[in-house]
Amino acid sequence: MSENKKPDKAQQFIRYVLDNCLRDKGFAARLRRADNPATEYQSWELLATFNIPIEFDHPRLPYLLVAAAVARAKADQNGSCSLGAAIAACYEEGANSDQAKARLRRLLACDDTAEVCRILRGVLSLIQSKTRQTLDYERLLKQLLQFGRDNQRVKAQWAQEFYHRPVEEEQV
C-alpha cells in the first residue's frame, strides 16, 4: 500500500478492532460474542461507527464474524495467513488430510453469506486452537464481503490457498 493511499473500509475496521481490543477489555469481551446471534446486538454500536447496515445479514454477519475472530485471537496485528492455508495447517498432513479436505468441502458447499459465516465460526475456532499462525483478517473480511456478489470466485480462492496455489489477482 502506498503512503498516500487511504486504507479501505475493511482495513480501517480491522485496525480499529485490533487497537481497541488491546486497550479495552470490555470492548474485546463484547466482540468475542459478536458472532453469536443471541448476543451480536452488543456489537452493533461498532458497526454503526463504520456505517455498516445492521438490518441486513450481508454485510453485518461478515463484519461481526471477523471482529469476533480478532477478539478471540488476541492478535496485536493483522496476520498474513490465508483461510485456506490456515485450514490445512490445522492438520499434520496439511492439504492431504481427509479431515482438512472435509472442512474445506463443507465451506465450499455454502450458498450464501449467512451459511458461510455460520460454518466459519467453527472453522475459525479450530484454526485458533490448532495453529499459531495469525490470519489475514483484512483478506478474510474482504472475501466474505465479496462472497455475496461472487461466491464462486471466493470459493476458488479458498481452494487455491488450501492447496498452496496462489490466486492470480487479475484473472483472464
N, C-alpha and C positions, 0 to 999 in steps of 0.2 A: 504494500500500500504506500503510495507516495505521500509525502509530508503534507501537501496541500489538498489532498482528497479527504473529504469529510466521511467519517465512518457511517455505514448504513444503519438502518434501524435495528437490525439483528445484532450487529456488532455493539452498538450503543447499549442495547438491552443486556447482553451478556456481560459487558464491562460493568454496568451498573449493579447487576446481581452479584458478580464476583466481589466487587468492592464493598457492597453493603452487607453481604453475608459475613465477611471478615470483621466488620466493625460492629454489627448489631446482631446479637444472639437471638433476640426476639424476631427480627426480620427473617433470619435463617430458619428459625423454628417454624414460622408460618409457611415459608416456601417449601420446606420438606414435606408439607401436607398439601401442596398446591395441585398435585396430580390425582388427589383423591376427590371423587365427585362430591362427597359429603362435606368436605372442608375447603374446597377450592375457593369459595367465596372470600375466605380470609386473605387471599392474594389478589383480589380484583382491584384493589387500590393501586397496586404496582402496574397492572395492565392499563388502568385509566391514565396513569402517569405517562405512559407511552402511546396514548390514544389508540389502544387496541380494543376493538369492539368485543364486549364480554357477552353479548347476546347470541353470538354465533359460535358453533363448535370450531369452525375454521375462521380465524386464526387463534382463538382463545386456547384451545387444547394444546397445540404445539408449544406456545409460549409457556404455559403452565407446566407441561411435562419437562421441558428443558430447564426451567427455573428450579423445579424440584430436584432434578438430577444434579445440577450445580450445587445446590444447598446440601444435598446428601453427601456429595463427594468431598466437600470442604476444600475445594480447589482454590488456590490463590491466583491462578491464571488459567486462561483458556489453553487446552491441550492441543495436540496435533494428531491424535489417533482417530481414524475414521470409524464409523459404526461397524462396517463390515469387518475391518481388521480387528476391532476390539472383540467382536463375537468369536472370531477364530482364535484369538489369544486366550480366551477363557478355557480352552481345552488343550491338553497336552499334545494331541495330534494335529492341532490347528485346523486348517481348512479340510483336512482329511477325516476329521472326527464326524461320525454319524450323528452325534448329538448336536454338534455345531451346525451341520448341514440342515438338521431338522428345525433348529431355531431360525436359521436364515429362511428356509422354505416357508415357515409359518408367517414370517414377516412379509415375504414376497407375495403371499396369498391375500394380503389385506387389500380391500377395495376402496376404503375411504379414510379420511383423516381421523375420525373418531376411533375406528377399529385399529389403525396402526398405532395411535397413541396408547390405546388400552394394552395392546400386545407389547409395546416398547417399555411399559412400566416394569414388567418382569425382566425383560432383557437388560434394561439399564441397571437394575438391582444385581443381576448376575454379573455384569461387567464390573461393577464397583466391588463386588465381593471376590472376584476371581483374578483380577488383573490390576496391576499398579499403574497402568497407562492412563493418562488423563485424556478424555475425549475432546475432540474439537467440537465444542458446543455450538460455536457460531455456524459451522458447516452443517451440523445436525439440525439446528433450528431452520436454516435456510432450506434444507432438503424437505423438512416437514411442511414448511410453508408452501413449497413448490408441489408437494405431493397432491394437494387438491386440484392442481391445474394439469400436472403432467406426471402422474404416478408411475407410469412405465419407465420414464427416464430415471426417476429417483430409485426405483427398484433395480434398474440396471447398474446404477452407481453402487448401490449396496452390495450387489452380487460381485461386481468387479473389485471392490475394496476387499471383500471376503477372500476372493481367490488371488488377491495381490496383483491385479491387473488394473493399473490406474485408468480412470476415465479421461478421455481427451476433453478438454474444455470446449473446443469447437468441433462438433461432430459434423461430418459432411453429409 
